[in-house]
Amino acid sequence: MARRLRTSITETARLVGCSRSAVVSIHAKWINDGGTSSRRQGVGRPRVIKERERRRLSRFSKQNRHETVGQLTVQYNAGPSASVSEHTVQRTLLDMGL
């Protein structure tokens, strides 16, 4: 934004608290690409429990509100998908807000 307001590179670097070369490279990337964030998709570890299984697990937890994570894990692992640990089930339920 400071560069857009025609502030010098040195002033911008001092304002932001980084080197002049960082200001130049980030500004050039902004001008050329229209942004500075990474646009790579599909980066990271693959999910153990896919979206369809997440919906299935959500149904189990809503139908059986009083069951423990261990009991839900046993019920989930009885199905056609690969078996998962209690920790994975608990982490997935927390991610879904259940």
KOLTORBA-934776 format. One record per atom (N, C-alpha, C): residue in one letter; y, z, x. Coordinates in steps of 0.2 Angstrom, whole numbers, plus 5000, padded with zeros to 4 digits. Atoms other than C-alpha are relative to their C-alpha. Layout:
<atoms>
AYZX/...
</atoms>
This chain:
<atoms>
M499450005004/M500050005000/M500650005004/A499450004996/A501250045014/A500149935003/R499950074997/R500949875022/R500349954994/R499750045005/R501349795005/R500750024999/L499349995000/L502949885005/L500449985006/R499750024993/R503349805022/R500250055005/T500049954995/T503149955032/T499749985006/S500350024994/S502749925050/S499350035001/I500749974999/I501049945057/I500050075003/T500049944997/T501550085068/T500250064995/E499849955005/E502350175054/E499450024995/T500649995004/T500850145043/T499550045003/A500549964996/A499650215056/A500250075000/R499749934999/R500750365058/R499950044993/L500049975007/L500850395039/L499350014998/V500749995002/V498950375036/V499650045005/G500449964995/G498450465052/G499449975004/C500550034996/C497450335061/C500349955005/S499850044995/S497550205075/S500449944997/R499750065002/R498650045074/R499449954999/S500550055000/S497049945077/S499650004993/A500349995006/A496250025062/A500449974994/V499550025005/V497749985051/V500049925000/V500050085000/V497749795057/V499349984997/S500650035002/S495849775054/S499950014992/I500149995007/I495849855037/I500549964996/H499650045004/H497349765031/H499849925000/A500250075000/A496649595037/A499450004996/K500550015004/K495049635028/K500250004993/W499750005007/W496049675012/W500349944998/I499750075002/I496949515013/I499549954999/N500550065000/N495449405017/N499550014994/D500549985005/D494149495005/D500250024994/G499749975006/G495249574992/G499850075000/G500249935001/G494549744996/G499750025007/T500349984994/T493749855009/T499450044999/S500649975001/S492249925001/S499449955000/S500650044999/S490449865004/S499849974993/R500250035006/R489849744991/R499249995000/R500850004999/R487949764996/R499750034994/Q500449975005/Q486749784982/Q499350025002/G500749984999/G485049864982/G499950035007/V500049974993/V485449964998/V499750074998/G500349935000/G484450135000/G499350004998/R500749995001/R482850204996/R499849984993/P500250025007/P481850134981/P499950064996/R500149955004/R481750244966/R499250014999/V500749985001/V480050334964/V499949994992/I500150005007/I480250344945/I500549944997/K499650065002/K480850174938/K500350024993/E499749995007/E481950164922/E499650014994/R500549995006/R480550144910/R499750065000/E500449934999/E479650294917/E500550064999/R499549955001/R481350394916/R500150014993/R499949995007/R481450354898/R499450044997/R500649965002/R479650414896/R500050075001/L499949934998/L479950574905/L500550034996/S499549985005/S481550594894/S499750024993/R500349995006/R480450584879/R499650065000/F500549944999/F479150714885/F500450065000/S499649945000/S480550834889/S500350024994/K499749995007/K481350814872/K499550034995/Q500549985005/Q479750834863/Q499750075001/N500349944998/N479150984873/N500550045004/R499449964997/R480751084876/R499850065004/H500149934997/H479851244881/H499549995005/E500550014994/E478651164894/E500450015006/T499749994993/T478951204912/T500049935004/V500050074996/V479251064925/V499349995002/G500750014998/G477451094931/G499649974995/Q500450035005/Q476751054914/Q500349934998/L499750075001/L477950904912/L499749955005/T500250044994/T477350844929/T499349984998/V500750025002/V475550854923/V499949954995/Q500050055006/Q475850764907/Q500249935002/Y499850064998/Y476850634916/Y499549965004/N500550034996/N475550604929/N499349984997/A500650025003/A474150584916/A500149934997/G499850075002/G475050414911/G499849955005/P500250064996/P474850244919/P500449995006/S499650014994/S476150264932/S499750045006/A500249974994/A475950324950/A500250084999/S499949935000/S475850514952/S500650025004/V499449984997/V477450604957/V499950085001/S500049934999/S477750784963/S500550034995/E499649965005/E478550924953/E500849995002/H499350004998/H480150914964/H500349934998/T499750075002/T480350724960/T500150004992/V499949995007/V480150764941/V500650044999/Q499549965001/Q481350904942/Q500749975002/R499450034998/R482650804952/R500249944995/T499950055005/T482450664939/T500350024994/L499749975006/L482750774925/L500750035001/L499449974998/L484250854933/L500549945000/D499650065000/D484950674936/D500249974993/M499950025007/M484750634918/M500450054996/G499649955003/G485650794913/G499550044995/L500549965005/L484050874904/L499850065003/
</atoms>
